[in-house]
């Protein structure tokens, strides 16, 4: 009953650069719309998107390429003070289920 309503937005980038991703979370449908803007995938590596709820371990949202897409929001994912981050991973993504490479982009959600 006290769950936030509406939509949230995160601009995910490195400081001072053009945004790498624009992420919009629609709480009504519990979907995350991911729009790549200026992501750079290192040769022979993959970029993996992570949802990080306040005080929680990162949850993989899948690999990032140049394609826009909708992804389901993780079950029971808290929105307040949530972040998204992108790590550089081996081809196909993290072998451990947690980020293994450096975080190259990150951003916090804010209410639209």
Secondary structure as UniProt FT lines:
FT   STRAND          7..13
FT   TURN            15..16
FT   STRAND          21..26
FT   TURN            27..30
FT   STRAND          31..36
FT   TURN            43..44
FT   STRAND          45..52
FT   TURN            54..55
FT   STRAND          59..64
FT   STRAND          69..72
FT   TURN            75..76
FT   TURN            80..81
FT   STRAND          83..90
FT   TURN            91..92
FT   STRAND          103..108
FT   STRAND          110..111
//
